[in-house]
Amino acid sequence: MKYNFDEIVNRRGTYSLKWDGGELIKEIGITERYDEETLPLFTADMDLPVPQPLIDALHKTVDHKIFGYSVFPDEYYEAIQHWFKKRHNWEIKKDEIVYSPGTVHALNIAVRAFTDPGDGVIIQRPVYPPFTVAIEKNGRKVVNNELKCDDEGYYSIDFEDFETKAKDEKTKLFILCNPHNPVGRVFHQEELRKLSDICAANNVLIIADEIHGDLIRHENTFNPIAKVIENTDHIITCTAINKTFNVAGLHCTNVIISNPRLRKTFSDTMGFQLASPFTIAALIAVYNEGEDWLAQLKEYIDGTIDWVVQFLTERMPQVKVKVPEGTYVMWMDFSAFGLSPEEVHDRIYNKANVLLEDGSMFGEEGLQYQRICLPSPRAIIREAFERIAKEFEDIRVDNSLRSVVNSE
């Protein structure tokens, strides 16, 4: 069927964090202003309708009228195996799959299961803030292998620095984000193999957050790290339907662990977990019948990204962006305005009343950046950028430099 992603669905009054969680959002310090006119584009949560087969499956579950403890049927595992084999040529065995109620939950479990207090955990900033929280709140040490950014906004891995830090005997774990949130890189096979080789040689485990792996621009290819590595004994992978199919509220991450010893340690640390019948029905539906919807979604998001690039080129050429290879977020560099991060924040969050995420949340490397999540009807995205552009019109800088960079 044909999906209408331009449809604006009113999410207020539906317990939505984005649209109903203003007091909480202010309390945790994301913004000072939140009211009925706020446009919240800060979290990776789509404002777009989900696939019809998913809706049908959830209705069927509701119609049963009983929502007790549930077990995972064979169809659940088969749907996961089929999806990753067909789309990524990745063979997954049933016994390698461990259910977790969320990816952030799984990362915290991995940190506690495979490191001791004071141990080092490598991350690659600027990166998704819960990575840092999972390390620090559990009494471990952040080891930052900062991604290198060139003049065109393209990020790459500093392998020399990575290897130096992996060799430290206190370094025990590496949290990989691929596709990378927020910079949008989809790492190449050669990069993944090199990371794996360094970690294997230094007894560093890898836990890979690959939950954006289905949200790739059409000219790019995503490769799960466990698919491109022959020996995966040191690799743990987080997969999920949450980002791909806009079901974050159903809490469904599947952690793939081929090493039986690591799998037992992870499971024992996490404890016994069951999913709701809605979660189980949702995964089976989207992995078996969601491809058509996903193809249309990706086309729509690609169109939105193209629109944003064109808008910034014409109206805010000072803002430097690069089309992300994956994810549905854009990482925008506001440094050319010559404003402090606080001044940029004030113009966007308080004056324009658009809620993004300050780049500082992703590490000091992001101080002049803003992250925006784009999977909303295009009319909402247009309104947000119109508001933001208006608040920067008074700034006069050299516009002769081309600052919006398309992907090659």
N, C-alpha and C positions, 0 to 999 in steps of 0.2 A: 504494500500500500504506500501511498504518497503521504509523507508527514509534513505538516505545516509548522516549521520552527519559527515563523514570524508571529505566531499566535502568542499573545501576552496572557499568561495565566496568573491571576491574582493569588499570590502566595500568602498574603497577610491573613492572620487568623488561622494558620495551619500548623502552628508550632515551629515555624521555620526559623532557624538560627539567623539567617541573613535578614529576613524581613520582619521578624517578631522579637528578635533578641537584642534590641537596642540597649537596654540597661546593662545586660551582661557584656556586650561589646564595649560599652564605655567603661565598665568596671575593670576589664582586663587591659585597658589602655590603648585600644586600637584607634579610637577616635574620641573627641570631646563632644561632637555634635551628632545626634541621631534623632530624626523626627520623621513625620509622615512623608516628607519630600526627599528623604535620603535615598540615593541610588547605591545599594550595597553590591559591590563587585569584588569583594575581598577574598572570598573563599571558593574553593574548588567544588562548587555545588551548582549544577545546571538549573537554569530557569526554563528548561525545555521539556516537553512531554516525552515520557518514556515509550518504549516499543509496545505496540498493541498486544503481542503475545504475552508480554509481562503483565499487562493489565488483566488480560483474560485469566492468566494463571493465578493471580492474586484474588480475583473475584471467585474463582473456583475454590480457593482455600477458604475464603470468607464463608461461602455458601455451605461449607461442611459444618460450620457452627461450633466446632470444638478446636481449641488451640493448645493442646497439651505438649508435653515433652516430645521431641521428635528425634528420629535417627536418620542417618544419611543413607539413602537407598543407593543401589548400584548406579541408577540413572544419574545421580549427582556426580559421582566420580567419572563416569563415562562421558558426561557433558564436558567436564574440564579437559579430559584427555583428548576428546575430539576437537575441541576449540583450538588447543595449542598445537596439535598435530597439523590441522588443516591450515591455520593462519600463520604459524611460525615454524612449522616442521620440527617441533620439539616433542620428543617422546617422553611422556611422564607415566610412571608406574603408579598404580592405585595406592600401594602402601607408602609411597613417598609424600602423599598429600595429608597435610595436617590443617584442620580448620582453626581459624582464629577470629574472634569478633572484630578485629580491626588491624590495620597495618601498623599504626602507632603502638597499639598494644603488643603486637608481635615484636617490634623493635625493642621495646622495653624488656620483654621476656628474654630476647636474645642477649641483650646487654647483661642482664642478671645471670643468665644461664652460663655464659661463656667467658665472662670476665670477673675479676675480683675488684673490690674497692681500691682505687688508686691506679688501676690499669688504664692504658691509653686506647682510645677508639678513634680511628681516622674518619673524618668527614671532609667533604670538598665544598667549602664555602665560596660564594654565597649559596646557601642551601636551606631547604625546608626547616623552619625553626624547631619542630618537635624532635629532630635528630639531636640537636644540642641539648634539649631538655631531657631526653632519654638517657643521655650520658651523664650530665651534671646532677640531675636529681637522684640518680642511682650511685653517686659517689665515685664516678669514673672521670677520667681526664680527656677533654677534647684535644685531639691532635689534628690540626687543620692543614690539609693539603690544598691550599688555595688554588682555585682554577685561574688560569691566565687568560686575560681578555685583551685582544688586539684592538687596533684603532677602528676596526669595523664592527666591533661588538661580538666577535666570535671567540668562544671560550674553548680552551684546550687544557689538557692535564699536564702538570709539571711532574714528569715521571722521575726525574732525579731527586726532587724533594720527596716524592711519595716513597721511593725506595729507601732513602735515608731514614724516614720516619717508621717505615715498616720493619727496619732492622733493629730498632730499639726493642730490647727484650721486654719492656713493659707494654709494648703495643700488641694487643691481642685480637682486635676486631676492626673491620673496615665496613662502614655502611655506605654502599653504593646507591646512588640515585640515578636510574636510567630508564626512561628519559629523565633528564635532569630538571628538577624543579628548584629555582625558577628560570634558569637560563635557557632551557629548551633544547639542550644538546641531546642527540641520540648517538651514543658512542659507537664507533665502528668496531668491527670484529677484532682488528689488530689492537685497538686500545684495550678492549676487554681481555684479550689473551695476555697482554703485557701486565695488566693489573693482577690478573689471576696468577701468573707466573711469579711475580714478586711476592704476593701473599703466600703462595704455597711454599716458596723457598724460605720464608721467614715465620712459618707457623701462625699466620694471621688468617682468621676466619673471615669470610665475606658474607654479609647479609645484604641482598640486593632488593631494593624497593623498585619494582618494575610495574607499578599499578597504572602508570600512564602508557603502557606499552602498546595499547590498541589505538591510541590517539596520535597518529603519525601523519605528517604532511605527505601528500601523494607521491612526491619525488624521493622520499626517504624510506629506508628499510630498518625495522627494529629487529634486533637479534637478542633473545634472552641469553644472559651470560652462561647459564647452565647448558645451553644448546651448543655453544661454540667452544666449550672446554671439554676435553676428553675425560679428565678425571675431576669429578665434581664433589669429591669427599669434603672439601673445605668451603662449599658454597651452599647457602640457604637463600631461597628466592621467595619474595612476597608477590603474589598475584591477587587480583581482585576484580569483581564486577562493579565495584562502587563508582569509580571514576568513569569507566567506559559507558555504563548504562544508567548513570545518575540515580544510584540507589544507596547513597552513603548511609541513609537512615536504616538500612536493613542489615548493616554490619556483617559483611561477608568478605573475609580475606582467606585465601588458601596459601599456605606456606609449603613450598616444595623442598624436601630435604632428602637427598639420596643416601646420605651416610646414616646407617641405622643407629649408631652410637649417638650422633648429634641429634637425631630425631627423637630418641628416647629422652635425652637430657632436656631438650626443648619442651617436649610434651609434659615431662614430669614437673618442670619449673612452672609451666603455664597452668597445669591442673586440668581436670576434666571440663570440656566445653561442649555445649550443645547449641545448635542454631535453632531459630524459630521455624515453624513450618512455612512461613512467608519467605524467609531467606532461602530455604531449600527450593521451594517452588520457583522463586525468582531466578536463581542461578540456572536451573534446568531450562527454563523458558528462554532466557536471553542467549545462553550459549548454543542452544539448539535452533532458535528461530530469530535471533537478533541481528544477523549480518546485514540484511537489507536496510534496517534502521540505522545501523552504524555507518554504512556507506553514505547515506544521506546526511547524517550528522556531520561527518568529516568534511563533506563538500560544503556544508553550510558554515562550519567553523573556518574553513579555508577562505571562504568568501568574506567572512567578517574580518579575518586577519588582513586580507587584501584591502578592505575598506579602511581599516585603521591605518595601515601604511600610507595609503593615498591621502587620508585626512591629515596625518601628521606632516607629510611632505608639503601640503598646501597651506596648512594653518599653523602648524607648530614645528617648523623645520629644525628648531633647536633641540627637540627631543630625539634622542638617538635610540633606535630599536633595530633588532635583527629578527627576521621572521623565524620563529621557533621551528626546529626540526620535528619536535614532538611536544605533547601536552596541549592544553588550551589556555595557557597563560602567556602573557607578554611581559617582558622585563624592560622597563623604560628608563633611560638615563636622562635626568633633568639637569645635569651638571652645567650645561652650556648657558643656562640662565644666570649663573653667578649668584644664586641664592643659597642660603643655608638650607639643610634638610628640614629644619623647623619651619622656615618660610614657605618652602614647597608644600609641606604638609598642610599648613594653614590655608593656603590658597585652594587646595584640592578638597580637603576634608571639611573645613569649616565654612569657606566662602562658596565653593562650587557645590558643596554638600554631596560629594561623591566619595564613597568609601572604598579605598584600595588597601594595599598593605605596604607600609613603609619598608624600603629596602634594608634599613638597619635591623629589622627583625631577622634577616637572613645572614647577619654577620656584618662586621664593619666594612667589608668589601662592598656592601650595598647601600652605603650612606646616601648617595645621590640618586638612588633608583626608587622606582615604584613598581609593584607587581599588580597587574590587573588580570582577573579571570573573565574570559570572553564568552562562555557558553550561555548567553542570554539572547532573547530576540533582538534583532539588529536595531530596532527602534530605541531600545533601552541603551544600547552601546552608543548610538549616535547622540542621544541626549546627554549622556555622560561626557563624551568628548567635547560637545558643544559648550557645556558648562565649564569644563576645565580650560578650554581654549580662551574663553572669555576672561577668565581670571588671570591669564598671562599676557593679555594683549598690550599691557602698558610697558612691558619690558622690551627694550631695544638692544639687540645684540647683533653681531655680524651674521647675517643669514646667507652669506655667500658660500659657506662651507656646507657641503651635502652631509646631512646628519641622519637621514633615514636610509638604512641599508637593506636592500632586498637580499634574500638568500640566492646563492648561485644556482 
